[in-house]
Amino acid sequence: MRYLHTMVRVTNIEESLDFYCNKMGMTEVRRMDHEAGRFTLIFLAASEDVDAGRDVKAPLLELTYNWDPETYSGGRNFGHLAYEVDNVYEFCASVQAKGVTINRPPRDGRMAFIKSPDGISFEILQKGEALAPAEPWISMENTGTW
């Protein structure tokens, strides 16, 4: 068995790609428009998985955009997506500077949570050992749900 991808439905391709690619640093590796089914699939890879993702040898994030309007709720009902980063503090500072809310700050130097524009919860984990606790993260309160 091999993990292939996680699919999340999105309501706005441009807004979603801005979040996933421009703010989180992911890369689009494949896109398919299915006219008969009236949907678009966009596959994204994390920065360390881009080459393997193009060959479908790394886990990918599949964004599904249905052309006909639908309402989605409870983006957290499946749990969350988890990504490992080299420095959780730098990553959180980077996405925060781009307008992303840090719902659960990395107070422990190990883990943070953010959400996509569609309410999908992302766990951001420190690669390797936890970093030493540091400000402003230690004093930062949780915001909303995560």
Secondary structure, DSSP 8 states (H G I E B T S, - for coil): ----EEEEEES-HHHHHIIIIIIT--EEEEEEEETTTTEEEEEEE-GGGHHHHHTT-S-EEEEEEESS------TTTT--EEEEES-HHHHHHHHHHTT--EEE--TTSSEEEEE-TT--EEEEEESSS-----TTTTT----S--
